[in-house]
Amino acid sequence: MEKELTRYDVADRILEHLHGSLSLEDFVAWANNEIADMRFADDKFDEIAEIVSRIGVADKSDFELGEEQYRVFLVQLGCEEMLAAQSAG
């Protein structure tokens, strides 16, 4: 059985992208692979599905996402403390 995608997994990927260690192309590809699998943890299923879906089209000009939107995603996932920890470190 494959591992379910958790809110922390999504938050980690968002932070990798924000810090430049994950290109937009790879970020979008990752999101599209996760959407195809649809193995999301139940605790934040709706939030994870919505956010990963939005990331999956972030390379389209009509759906580009900025840093502020990624911060909002972290709050929606309940992972804003991860951003604070990254900023402090």
BALUMKOL-244156 format. One record per residue: x, y, z of N, C-alpha, C, O in turn; residue number from 1. Coordinates in Angstrom, 3 decimals. Example, Ala and Ser with C-alpha at 12.3 -4.5 7.8 and 13.67 -1.06 7.14 Angstrom:
2
atom n_X: 13.190 n_Y: -5.690 n_Z: 7.800 ca_X: 12.300 ca_Y: -4.500 ca_Z: 7.800 c_X: 13.200 c_Y: -3.300 c_Z: 7.800 o_X: 14.236 o_Y: -3.319 o_Z: 8.465 i: 1 $
atom n_X: 12.850 n_Y: -2.250 n_Z: 7.080 ca_X: 13.670 ca_Y: -1.060 ca_Z: 7.140 c_X: 12.900 c_Y: 0.030 c_Z: 7.870 o_X: 13.409 o_Y: 1.138 o_Z: 8.039 i: 2 $
***
This chain:
89
atom n_X: 0.845 n_Y: -1.194 n_Z: 0.000 ca_X: 0.000 ca_Y: 0.000 ca_Z: 0.000 c_X: 0.882 c_Y: 1.247 c_Z: 0.000 o_X: 1.822 o_Y: 1.360 o_Z: 0.787 i: 1 $
atom n_X: 0.564 n_Y: 2.174 n_Z: -0.892 ca_X: 1.335 ca_Y: 3.402 ca_Z: -0.971 c_X: 0.962 c_Y: 4.349 c_Z: 0.161 o_X: -0.152 o_Y: 4.326 o_Z: 0.683 i: 2 $
atom n_X: 1.930 n_Y: 5.179 n_Z: 0.518 ca_X: 1.739 ca_Y: 6.142 ca_Z: 1.591 c_X: 0.773 c_Y: 7.252 c_Z: 1.150 o_X: 0.819 o_Y: 7.721 o_Z: 0.012 i: 3 $
atom n_X: -0.091 n_Y: 7.653 n_Z: 2.068 ca_X: -0.992 ca_Y: 8.769 ca_Z: 1.794 c_X: -0.228 c_Y: 10.078 c_Z: 1.872 o_X: 0.698 o_Y: 10.222 o_Z: 2.670 i: 4 $
atom n_X: -0.616 n_Y: 11.018 n_Z: 1.051 ca_X: -0.038 ca_Y: 12.356 ca_Z: 1.074 c_X: -0.643 c_Y: 13.116 c_Z: 2.246 o_X: -1.864 o_Y: 13.236 o_Z: 2.349 i: 5 $
atom n_X: 0.199 n_Y: 13.623 n_Z: 3.119 ca_X: -0.285 ca_Y: 14.371 ca_Z: 4.283 c_X: -0.123 c_Y: 15.870 c_Z: 4.058 o_X: 0.525 o_Y: 16.306 o_Z: 3.106 i: 6 $
atom n_X: -0.710 n_Y: 16.630 n_Z: 4.933 ca_X: -0.572 ca_Y: 18.090 ca_Z: 4.864 c_X: 0.882 c_Y: 18.499 c_Z: 5.046 o_X: 1.321 o_Y: 19.502 o_Z: 4.481 i: 7 $
atom n_X: 1.624 n_Y: 17.737 n_Z: 5.822 ca_X: 3.038 ca_Y: 18.052 ca_Z: 6.032 c_X: 3.854 c_Y: 17.790 c_Z: 4.766 o_X: 4.800 o_Y: 18.524 o_Z: 4.478 i: 8 $
atom n_X: 3.497 n_Y: 16.756 n_Z: 4.014 ca_X: 4.159 ca_Y: 16.485 ca_Z: 2.739 c_X: 3.955 c_Y: 17.661 c_Z: 1.779 o_X: 4.896 o_Y: 18.119 o_Z: 1.131 i: 9 $
atom n_X: 2.718 n_Y: 18.136 n_Z: 1.701 ca_X: 2.404 ca_Y: 19.258 ca_Z: 0.819 c_X: 3.143 c_Y: 20.511 c_Z: 1.289 o_X: 3.723 o_Y: 21.233 o_Z: 0.478 i: 10 $
atom n_X: 3.121 n_Y: 20.765 n_Z: 2.584 ca_X: 3.821 ca_Y: 21.932 ca_Z: 3.131 c_X: 5.316 c_Y: 21.872 c_Z: 2.838 o_X: 5.923 o_Y: 22.888 o_Z: 2.498 i: 11 $
atom n_X: 5.912 n_Y: 20.689 n_Z: 2.966 ca_X: 7.337 ca_Y: 20.527 ca_Z: 2.653 c_X: 7.619 c_Y: 20.898 c_Z: 1.202 o_X: 8.595 o_Y: 21.590 o_Z: 0.911 i: 12 $
atom n_X: 6.775 n_Y: 20.445 n_Z: 0.306 ca_X: 6.962 ca_Y: 20.748 ca_Z: -1.127 c_X: 6.790 c_Y: 22.240 c_Z: -1.396 o_X: 7.547 o_Y: 22.824 o_Z: -2.172 i: 13 $
atom n_X: 5.799 n_Y: 22.858 n_Z: -0.759 ca_X: 5.603 ca_Y: 24.304 ca_Z: -0.922 c_X: 6.854 c_Y: 25.045 c_Z: -0.470 o_X: 7.330 o_Y: 25.944 o_Z: -1.163 i: 14 $
atom n_X: 7.385 n_Y: 24.675 n_Z: 0.681 ca_X: 8.582 ca_Y: 25.340 ca_Z: 1.200 c_X: 9.790 c_Y: 25.100 c_Z: 0.306 o_X: 10.594 o_Y: 26.010 o_Z: 0.105 i: 15 $
atom n_X: 9.932 n_Y: 23.905 n_Z: -0.231 ca_X: 11.026 ca_Y: 23.631 ca_Z: -1.169 c_X: 10.928 c_Y: 24.556 c_Z: -2.382 o_X: 11.930 o_Y: 25.098 o_Z: -2.848 i: 16 $
atom n_X: 9.710 n_Y: 24.725 n_Z: -2.880 ca_X: 9.513 ca_Y: 25.603 ca_Z: -4.035 c_X: 9.790 c_Y: 27.063 c_Z: -3.663 o_X: 10.465 o_Y: 27.775 o_Z: -4.406 i: 17 $
atom n_X: 9.284 n_Y: 27.495 n_Z: -2.541 ca_X: 9.501 ca_Y: 28.881 ca_Z: -2.114 c_X: 10.976 c_Y: 29.201 c_Z: -1.914 o_X: 11.407 o_Y: 30.328 o_Z: -2.155 i: 18 $
atom n_X: 11.739 n_Y: 28.227 n_Z: -1.479 ca_X: 13.162 ca_Y: 28.447 ca_Z: -1.211 c_X: 14.046 c_Y: 28.144 c_Z: -2.419 o_X: 15.272 o_Y: 28.204 o_Z: -2.325 i: 19 $
atom n_X: 13.424 n_Y: 27.820 n_Z: -3.553 ca_X: 14.165 ca_Y: 27.659 ca_Z: -4.794 c_X: 14.799 c_Y: 26.307 c_Z: -5.025 o_X: 15.526 o_Y: 26.139 o_Z: -6.004 i: 20 $
atom n_X: 14.556 n_Y: 25.343 n_Z: -4.170 ca_X: 15.157 ca_Y: 24.022 ca_Z: -4.371 c_X: 14.256 c_Y: 23.086 c_Z: -5.184 o_X: 14.632 o_Y: 21.945 o_Z: -5.451 i: 21 $
atom n_X: 13.076 n_Y: 23.560 n_Z: -5.576 ca_X: 12.158 ca_Y: 22.788 ca_Z: -6.408 c_X: 11.609 c_Y: 23.721 c_Z: -7.484 o_X: 10.885 o_Y: 24.669 o_Z: -7.180 i: 22 $
atom n_X: 11.952 n_Y: 23.451 n_Z: -8.730 ca_X: 11.520 ca_Y: 24.314 ca_Z: -9.834 c_X: 10.002 c_Y: 24.269 c_Z: -9.992 o_X: 9.345 o_Y: 23.335 o_Z: -9.533 i: 23 $
atom n_X: 9.461 n_Y: 25.281 n_Z: -10.642 ca_X: 8.024 ca_Y: 25.305 ca_Z: -10.902 c_X: 7.625 c_Y: 24.092 c_Z: -11.733 o_X: 6.600 o_Y: 23.465 o_Z: -11.465 i: 24 $
atom n_X: 8.419 n_Y: 23.762 n_Z: -12.725 ca_X: 8.118 ca_Y: 22.606 ca_Z: -13.578 c_X: 8.031 c_Y: 21.319 c_Z: -12.756 o_X: 7.095 o_Y: 20.537 o_Z: -12.920 i: 25 $
atom n_X: 9.003 n_Y: 21.104 n_Z: -11.876 ca_X: 8.994 ca_Y: 19.895 ca_Z: -11.042 c_X: 7.883 c_Y: 19.932 c_Z: -9.996 o_X: 7.301 o_Y: 18.900 o_Z: -9.665 i: 26 $
atom n_X: 7.596 n_Y: 21.114 n_Z: -9.485 ca_X: 6.524 ca_Y: 21.299 ca_Z: -8.503 c_X: 5.177 c_Y: 20.939 c_Z: -9.121 o_X: 4.380 o_Y: 20.220 o_Z: -8.518 i: 27 $
atom n_X: 4.933 n_Y: 21.439 n_Z: -10.319 ca_X: 3.684 ca_Y: 21.159 ca_Z: -11.032 c_X: 3.589 c_Y: 19.668 c_Z: -11.374 o_X: 2.528 o_Y: 19.062 o_Z: -11.226 i: 28 $
atom n_X: 4.694 n_Y: 19.082 n_Z: -11.831 ca_X: 4.698 ca_Y: 17.650 ca_Z: -12.164 c_X: 4.393 c_Y: 16.811 c_Z: -10.925 o_X: 3.615 o_Y: 15.859 o_Z: -10.989 i: 29 $
atom n_X: 5.006 n_Y: 17.167 n_Z: -9.803 ca_X: 4.734 ca_Y: 16.458 ca_Z: -8.547 c_X: 3.243 c_Y: 16.539 c_Z: -8.216 o_X: 2.622 o_Y: 15.527 o_Z: -7.893 i: 30 $
atom n_X: 2.670 n_Y: 17.740 n_Z: -8.296 ca_X: 1.252 ca_Y: 17.924 ca_Z: -7.963 c_X: 0.363 c_Y: 17.089 c_Z: -8.878 o_X: -0.582 o_Y: 16.450 o_Z: -8.416 i: 31 $
atom n_X: 0.663 n_Y: 17.095 n_Z: -10.162 ca_X: -0.154 ca_Y: 16.320 ca_Z: -11.101 c_X: -0.060 c_Y: 14.824 c_Z: -10.839 o_X: -1.049 o_Y: 14.108 o_Z: -10.991 i: 32 $
atom n_X: 1.106 n_Y: 14.347 n_Z: -10.450 ca_X: 1.239 ca_Y: 12.930 ca_Z: -10.083 c_X: 0.419 c_Y: 12.603 c_Z: -8.845 o_X: -0.212 o_Y: 11.548 o_Z: -8.773 i: 33 $
atom n_X: 0.427 n_Y: 13.500 n_Z: -7.878 ca_X: -0.350 ca_Y: 13.271 ca_Z: -6.649 c_X: -1.847 c_Y: 13.300 c_Z: -6.928 o_X: -2.601 o_Y: 12.510 o_Z: -6.360 i: 34 $
atom n_X: -2.277 n_Y: 14.202 n_Z: -7.795 ca_X: -3.699 ca_Y: 14.269 ca_Z: -8.147 c_X: -4.116 c_Y: 12.970 c_Z: -8.835 o_X: -5.207 o_Y: 12.457 o_Z: -8.586 i: 35 $
atom n_X: -3.265 n_Y: 12.449 n_Z: -9.683 ca_X: -3.576 ca_Y: 11.198 ca_Z: -10.379 c_X: -3.731 c_Y: 10.045 c_Z: -9.388 o_X: -4.572 o_Y: 9.167 o_Z: -9.578 i: 36 $
atom n_X: -2.914 n_Y: 10.052 n_Z: -8.329 ca_X: -2.980 ca_Y: 8.985 ca_Z: -7.323 c_X: -4.143 c_Y: 9.158 c_Z: -6.352 o_X: -4.735 o_Y: 8.174 o_Z: -5.911 i: 37 $
atom n_X: -4.470 n_Y: 10.398 n_Z: -6.021 ca_X: -5.555 ca_Y: 10.723 ca_Z: -5.081 c_X: -5.451 c_Y: 9.959 c_Z: -3.763 o_X: -6.454 o_Y: 9.450 o_Z: -3.261 i: 38 $
atom n_X: -4.261 n_Y: 9.877 n_Z: -3.209 ca_X: -4.054 ca_Y: 9.212 ca_Z: -1.916 c_X: -3.744 c_Y: 10.286 c_Z: -0.877 o_X: -2.590 o_Y: 10.500 o_Z: -0.505 i: 39 $
atom n_X: -4.792 n_Y: 10.949 n_Z: -0.423 ca_X: -4.638 ca_Y: 12.039 ca_Z: 0.533 c_X: -5.096 c_Y: 11.602 c_Z: 1.915 o_X: -6.071 o_Y: 10.863 o_Z: 2.054 i: 40 $
atom n_X: -4.388 n_Y: 12.062 n_Z: 2.925 ca_X: -4.758 ca_Y: 11.746 ca_Z: 4.308 c_X: -6.126 c_Y: 12.355 c_Z: 4.622 o_X: -6.463 o_Y: 13.440 o_Z: 4.148 i: 41 $
atom n_X: -6.890 n_Y: 11.644 n_Z: 5.417 ca_X: -8.261 ca_Y: 12.061 ca_Z: 5.729 c_X: -8.355 c_Y: 13.332 c_Z: 6.557 o_X: -9.342 o_Y: 14.059 o_Z: 6.447 i: 42 $
atom n_X: -7.348 n_Y: 13.621 n_Z: 7.387 ca_X: -7.487 ca_Y: 14.750 ca_Z: 8.306 c_X: -7.637 c_Y: 16.092 c_Z: 7.591 o_X: -8.268 o_Y: 17.003 o_Z: 8.126 i: 43 $
atom n_X: -7.078 n_Y: 16.226 n_Z: 6.416 ca_X: -7.180 ca_Y: 17.469 ca_Z: 5.644 c_X: -7.424 c_Y: 17.151 c_Z: 4.166 o_X: -6.900 o_Y: 17.833 o_Z: 3.285 i: 44 $
atom n_X: -8.220 n_Y: 16.116 n_Z: 3.902 ca_X: -8.418 ca_Y: 15.647 ca_Z: 2.530 c_X: -8.842 c_Y: 16.774 c_Z: 1.598 o_X: -8.223 o_Y: 16.969 o_Z: 0.552 i: 45 $
atom n_X: -9.879 n_Y: 17.516 n_Z: 1.955 ca_X: -10.396 ca_Y: 18.557 ca_Z: 1.071 c_X: -9.366 c_Y: 19.647 c_Z: 0.816 o_X: -9.198 o_Y: 20.091 o_Z: -0.320 i: 46 $
atom n_X: -8.677 n_Y: 20.079 n_Z: 1.863 ca_X: -7.673 ca_Y: 21.121 ca_Z: 1.726 c_X: -6.510 c_Y: 20.649 c_Z: 0.861 o_X: -6.045 o_Y: 21.375 o_Z: -0.018 i: 47 $
atom n_X: -6.043 n_Y: 19.424 n_Z: 1.117 ca_X: -4.941 ca_Y: 18.870 ca_Z: 0.340 c_X: -5.340 c_Y: 18.763 c_Z: -1.130 o_X: -4.580 o_Y: 19.171 o_Z: -2.008 i: 48 $
atom n_X: -6.515 n_Y: 18.222 n_Z: -1.401 ca_X: -6.968 ca_Y: 18.059 ca_Z: -2.785 c_X: -7.062 c_Y: 19.399 c_Z: -3.497 o_X: -6.613 o_Y: 19.520 o_Z: -4.637 i: 49 $
atom n_X: -7.632 n_Y: 20.400 n_Z: -2.855 ca_X: -7.772 ca_Y: 21.716 ca_Z: -3.478 c_X: -6.412 c_Y: 22.356 c_Z: -3.750 o_X: -6.171 o_Y: 22.867 o_Z: -4.844 i: 50 $
atom n_X: -5.539 n_Y: 22.327 n_Z: -2.768 ca_X: -4.230 ca_Y: 22.971 ca_Z: -2.897 c_X: -3.377 c_Y: 22.267 c_Z: -3.946 o_X: -2.766 o_Y: 22.926 o_Z: -4.787 i: 51 $
atom n_X: -3.328 n_Y: 20.957 n_Z: -3.910 ca_X: -2.512 ca_Y: 20.219 ca_Z: -4.880 c_X: -3.078 c_Y: 20.421 c_Z: -6.289 o_X: -2.313 o_Y: 20.498 o_Z: -7.250 i: 52 $
atom n_X: -4.385 n_Y: 20.504 n_Z: -6.424 ca_X: -4.996 ca_Y: 20.784 ca_Z: -7.725 c_X: -4.583 c_Y: 22.155 c_Z: -8.249 o_X: -4.291 o_Y: 22.308 o_Z: -9.436 i: 53 $
atom n_X: -4.558 n_Y: 23.140 n_Z: -7.378 ca_X: -4.150 ca_Y: 24.492 ca_Z: -7.782 c_X: -2.673 c_Y: 24.537 c_Z: -8.151 o_X: -2.291 o_Y: 25.225 o_Z: -9.097 i: 54 $
atom n_X: -1.851 n_Y: 23.817 n_Z: -7.419 ca_X: -0.424 ca_Y: 23.763 ca_Z: -7.755 c_X: -0.239 c_Y: 23.094 c_Z: -9.119 o_X: 0.652 o_Y: 23.467 o_Z: -9.882 i: 55 $
atom n_X: -1.072 n_Y: 22.119 n_Z: -9.418 ca_X: -0.973 ca_Y: 21.376 ca_Z: -10.667 c_X: -1.165 c_Y: 22.206 c_Z: -11.921 o_X: -0.782 o_Y: 21.776 o_Z: -13.010 i: 56 $
atom n_X: -1.751 n_Y: 23.390 n_Z: -11.788 ca_X: -1.931 ca_Y: 24.282 ca_Z: -12.947 c_X: -1.181 c_Y: 25.599 c_Z: -12.766 o_X: -1.422 o_Y: 26.556 o_Z: -13.501 i: 57 $
atom n_X: -0.292 n_Y: 25.651 n_Z: -11.814 ca_X: 0.423 ca_Y: 26.898 ca_Z: -11.495 c_X: 1.361 c_Y: 27.361 c_Z: -12.601 o_X: 1.834 o_Y: 28.498 o_Z: -12.578 i: 58 $
atom n_X: 1.632 n_Y: 26.495 n_Z: -13.564 ca_X: 2.500 ca_Y: 26.889 ca_Z: -14.674 c_X: 1.721 c_Y: 27.526 c_Z: -15.822 o_X: 2.316 o_Y: 27.907 o_Z: -16.830 i: 59 $
atom n_X: 0.423 n_Y: 27.646 n_Z: -15.689 ca_X: -0.427 ca_Y: 28.299 ca_Z: -16.695 c_X: -0.600 c_Y: 29.760 c_Z: -16.309 o_X: -0.817 o_Y: 30.075 o_Z: -15.139 i: 60 $
atom n_X: -0.504 n_Y: 30.644 n_Z: -17.280 ca_X: -0.520 ca_Y: 32.082 ca_Z: -16.972 c_X: -1.780 c_Y: 32.527 c_Z: -16.230 o_X: -1.720 o_Y: 33.453 o_Z: -15.422 i: 61 $
atom n_X: -2.893 n_Y: 31.895 n_Z: -16.485 ca_X: -4.138 ca_Y: 32.265 ca_Z: -15.806 c_X: -4.193 c_Y: 31.764 c_Z: -14.358 o_X: -5.058 o_Y: 32.182 o_Z: -13.588 i: 62 $
atom n_X: -3.280 n_Y: 30.878 n_Z: -13.993 ca_X: -3.333 ca_Y: 30.246 ca_Z: -12.669 c_X: -2.034 c_Y: 30.375 c_Z: -11.879 o_X: -1.807 o_Y: 29.625 o_Z: -10.931 i: 63 $
atom n_X: -1.180 n_Y: 31.328 n_Z: -12.269 ca_X: 0.082 ca_Y: 31.506 ca_Z: -11.560 c_X: -0.176 c_Y: 31.801 c_Z: -10.085 o_X: -1.148 o_Y: 32.470 o_Z: -9.735 i: 64 $
atom n_X: 0.700 n_Y: 31.297 n_Z: -9.237 ca_X: 0.575 ca_Y: 31.487 ca_Z: -7.793 c_X: 1.782 c_Y: 32.265 c_Z: -7.293 o_X: 2.913 o_Y: 32.010 o_Z: -7.707 i: 65 $
atom n_X: 1.535 n_Y: 33.206 n_Z: -6.409 ca_X: 2.614 ca_Y: 33.986 ca_Z: -5.827 c_X: 2.941 c_Y: 33.514 c_Z: -4.421 o_X: 2.262 o_Y: 32.653 o_Z: -3.860 i: 66 $
atom n_X: 3.980 n_Y: 34.088 n_Z: -3.872 ca_X: 4.439 ca_Y: 33.705 ca_Z: -2.535 c_X: 3.338 c_Y: 33.857 c_Z: -1.491 o_X: 3.206 o_Y: 33.015 o_Z: -0.602 i: 67 $
atom n_X: 2.554 n_Y: 34.914 n_Z: -1.591 ca_X: 1.486 ca_Y: 35.129 ca_Z: -0.602 c_X: 0.452 c_Y: 34.003 c_Z: -0.650 o_X: -0.048 o_Y: 33.575 o_Z: 0.390 i: 68 $
atom n_X: 0.128 n_Y: 33.521 n_Z: -1.860 ca_X: -0.841 ca_Y: 32.429 ca_Z: -1.975 c_X: -0.296 c_Y: 31.149 c_Z: -1.354 o_X: -1.039 o_Y: 30.393 o_Z: -0.728 i: 69 $
atom n_X: 1.002 n_Y: 30.907 n_Z: -1.528 ca_X: 1.596 ca_Y: 29.717 ca_Z: -0.906 c_X: 1.545 c_Y: 29.827 c_Z: 0.618 o_X: 1.352 o_Y: 28.827 o_Z: 1.308 i: 70 $
atom n_X: 1.714 n_Y: 31.022 n_Z: 1.132 ca_X: 1.599 ca_Y: 31.237 ca_Z: 2.582 c_X: 0.169 c_Y: 30.942 c_Z: 3.048 o_X: -0.036 o_Y: 30.344 o_Z: 4.104 i: 71 $
atom n_X: -0.802 n_Y: 31.362 n_Z: 2.259 ca_X: -2.207 ca_Y: 31.068 ca_Z: 2.572 c_X: -2.431 c_Y: 29.551 c_Z: 2.570 o_X: -3.128 o_Y: 29.027 o_Z: 3.440 i: 72 $
atom n_X: -1.851 n_Y: 28.856 n_Z: 1.609 ca_X: -1.976 ca_Y: 27.404 ca_Z: 1.567 c_X: -1.443 c_Y: 26.778 c_Z: 2.857 o_X: -2.064 o_Y: 25.874 o_Z: 3.416 i: 73 $
atom n_X: -0.291 n_Y: 27.263 n_Z: 3.326 ca_X: 0.286 ca_Y: 26.718 ca_Z: 4.562 c_X: -0.659 c_Y: 26.922 c_Z: 5.747 o_X: -0.794 o_Y: 26.045 o_Z: 6.601 i: 74 $
atom n_X: -1.305 n_Y: 28.077 n_Z: 5.792 ca_X: -2.278 ca_Y: 28.340 ca_Z: 6.865 c_X: -3.468 c_Y: 27.389 c_Z: 6.733 o_X: -3.929 o_Y: 26.826 o_Z: 7.726 i: 75 $
atom n_X: -3.962 n_Y: 27.213 n_Z: 5.512 ca_X: -5.093 ca_Y: 26.300 ca_Z: 5.290 c_X: -4.752 c_Y: 24.874 c_Z: 5.706 o_X: -5.613 o_Y: 24.132 o_Z: 6.180 i: 76 $
atom n_X: -3.505 n_Y: 24.504 n_Z: 5.526 ca_X: -3.064 ca_Y: 23.160 ca_Z: 5.911 c_X: -2.779 c_Y: 23.043 c_Z: 7.405 o_X: -2.571 o_Y: 21.941 o_Z: 7.914 i: 77 $
atom n_X: -2.768 n_Y: 24.179 n_Z: 8.111 ca_X: -2.431 ca_Y: 24.173 ca_Z: 9.524 c_X: -0.938 c_Y: 24.016 c_Z: 9.751 o_X: -0.516 o_Y: 23.505 o_Z: 10.788 i: 78 $
atom n_X: -0.135 n_Y: 24.454 n_Z: 8.783 ca_X: 1.317 ca_Y: 24.260 ca_Z: 8.830 c_X: 2.089 c_Y: 25.580 c_Z: 8.804 o_X: 3.257 o_Y: 25.613 o_Z: 8.416 i: 79 $
atom n_X: 1.442 n_Y: 26.651 n_Z: 9.212 ca_X: 2.130 ca_Y: 27.952 ca_Z: 9.174 c_X: 3.361 c_Y: 27.986 c_Z: 10.069 o_X: 4.276 o_Y: 28.777 o_Z: 9.842 i: 80 $
atom n_X: 3.385 n_Y: 27.128 n_Z: 11.087 ca_X: 4.551 ca_Y: 27.078 ca_Z: 11.982 c_X: 5.793 c_Y: 26.584 c_Z: 11.236 o_X: 6.917 o_Y: 26.896 o_Z: 11.630 i: 81 $
atom n_X: 5.597 n_Y: 25.820 n_Z: 10.166 ca_X: 6.731 ca_Y: 25.353 ca_Z: 9.374 c_X: 7.383 c_Y: 26.517 c_Z: 8.650 o_X: 8.605 o_Y: 26.557 o_Z: 8.511 i: 82 $
atom n_X: 6.577 n_Y: 27.465 n_Z: 8.189 ca_X: 7.123 ca_Y: 28.649 ca_Z: 7.541 c_X: 7.894 c_Y: 29.494 c_Z: 8.531 o_X: 8.973 o_Y: 29.995 o_Z: 8.216 i: 83 $
atom n_X: 7.352 n_Y: 29.657 n_Z: 9.722 ca_X: 8.021 ca_Y: 30.431 ca_Z: 10.768 c_X: 9.347 c_Y: 29.781 c_Z: 11.145 o_X: 10.347 o_Y: 30.471 o_Z: 11.347 i: 84 $
atom n_X: 9.355 n_Y: 28.457 n_Z: 11.238 ca_X: 10.588 ca_Y: 27.741 ca_Z: 11.599 c_X: 11.643 c_Y: 27.897 c_Z: 10.505 o_X: 12.830 o_Y: 28.043 o_Z: 10.799 i: 85 $
atom n_X: 11.212 n_Y: 27.866 n_Z: 9.257 ca_X: 12.138 ca_Y: 28.043 ca_Z: 8.132 c_X: 12.715 c_Y: 29.458 c_Z: 8.142 o_X: 13.902 o_Y: 29.651 o_Z: 7.878 i: 86 $
atom n_X: 11.875 n_Y: 30.443 n_Z: 8.447 ca_X: 12.322 ca_Y: 31.831 ca_Z: 8.480 c_X: 13.311 c_Y: 32.086 c_Z: 9.598 o_X: 14.257 o_Y: 32.860 o_Z: 9.447 i: 87 $
atom n_X: 13.077 n_Y: 31.416 n_Z: 10.739 ca_X: 13.931 ca_Y: 31.604 ca_Z: 11.919 c_X: 15.270 c_Y: 30.886 c_Z: 11.765 o_X: 16.272 o_Y: 31.290 o_Z: 12.355 i: 88 $
atom n_X: 15.278 n_Y: 29.812 n_Z: 10.965 ca_X: 16.468 ca_Y: 28.976 ca_Z: 10.843 c_X: 17.425 c_Y: 29.460 c_Z: 9.882 o_X: 18.472 o_Y: 28.842 o_Z: 9.688 i: 89 $
***
